[in-house]
Structure formats: structure tokens, C-alpha cells
């Protein structure tokens, strides 16, 4: 039981980390398409694992981070379009 809880905690932490990384990447003003790379890689991994293991449950479980990353991407891109995201120091120095 303790091993299951440990694995569940590691998986949850990984999901949060991936979604956080996606949000950071997508909030950059010049990262319109680069924010989708992480979602595409996760989708490829989930399809590969689903076909290799022949397990629909594993495939659907691995689609959770893909959906979360896409949600973070579209939310962040919407915030950038509205101008609510402040530019980074590096972007401010260019101006």
C-alpha cells in the first residue's frame, strides 16, 4: 500500500511539473508553436505505451498530462493575447 501511495505521489508531482513547464513555455511572447512541442511528445509517448502494452487504461492515464498541457497552453496563450502577461527582463532589455 505504501508503494502505491509513493508511486501515486511521484506521478502527481510529475504531472504538476509538466503542466508548470508548459505554462512557463507558453507565456513567452515568441513561443506560439514551441509550447505545443511538449504536448506532442507526451501524446507520442502515450500512443507508444498504449500500443506496446495493449492496455487502454494505460493509454487513457497517459492522456491526462496531454490534456492538462493543452489546457495550460491555450490558457497561457489567451493571457498573452490579452496582454496580461508581463514581459520578461530579457524582453524588456531588447526594447
C-alpha positions in Angstrom: 0.0 0.0 0.0 2.8 2.4 0.8 4.5 1.7 -2.5 1.3 2.5 -4.3 1.0 5.8 -2.5 4.6 6.6 -3.3 4.1 5.9 -7.0 0.9 7.9 -7.0 2.7 10.9 -5.3 5.5 10.7 -7.9 3.1 10.6 -10.8 1.1 13.6 -9.4 4.3 15.5 -8.9 5.4 14.7 -12.5 2.0 15.9 -13.8 2.3 19.2 -11.9 5.9 19.7 -13.1 4.9 19.1 -16.7 2.0 21.4 -16.6 4.1 24.1 -14.9 6.8 23.8 -17.6 4.1 24.1 -20.3 2.7 27.2 -18.7 6.2 28.8 -18.5 7.0 28.0 -22.1 3.6 29.1 -23.4 3.7 32.5 -21.7 6.7 33.7 -23.8 5.5 36.1 -26.5 7.5 34.4 -29.3 6.6 30.8 -28.2 3.5 30.4 -30.3 4.3 26.9 -31.6 7.1 25.8 -29.2 4.6 25.4 -26.5 2.9 22.6 -28.4 6.1 20.5 -28.6 5.8 19.2 -25.1 2.1 18.2 -25.6 3.0 16.4 -28.9 5.9 14.5 -27.3 3.6 13.4 -24.5 1.0 12.3 -27.0 3.5 10.2 -28.9 4.7 8.6 -25.7 1.1 7.8 -24.6 0.3 6.2 -28.0 3.6 4.2 -27.9 2.9 2.9 -24.4 -0.7 2.1 -25.2 0.2 0.1 -28.3 3.2 -1.6 -26.7 1.3 -2.6 -23.5 -2.0 -3.3 -25.3 -3.7 -1.5 -22.4 -6.4 1.1 -22.9 -6.2 2.1 -19.3 -2.5 3.0 -19.5 -3.2 4.9 -22.7 -6.0 6.9 -21.2 -4.0 7.5 -18.0 -1.1 8.9 -20.0 -3.5 11.2 -21.9 -4.1 13.2 -18.7 -0.9 15.2 -18.9 -1.5 15.8 -22.6 -4.9 17.3 -21.8 -3.5 19.3 -18.9 -0.7 20.7 -21.0 -3.0 21.7 -23.8 -5.3 23.4 -21.3 -2.3 25.3 -19.8 -1.0 26.2 -23.3 -4.3 27.6 -24.5 -4.9 29.5 -21.2 -1.4 31.0 -21.3 -1.7 31.9 -25.0 -5.0 33.6 -24.3 -3.4 35.6 -21.5 -0.6 36.7 -23.8 -3.1 37.8 -26.4 -5.0 39.9 -23.9 -1.7 41.5 -22.7 -2.0 40.3 -19.2 1.4 38.5 -19.2 4.2 40.9 -18.4 7.4 40.7 -20.5 10.5 39.1 -19.0 13.5 41.2 -18.1 15.3 39.9 -21.2 12.4 41.0 -23.4 12.3 44.4 -21.7 16.1 44.9 -22.3 15.6 44.4 -26.0 13.2 47.4 -26.2 
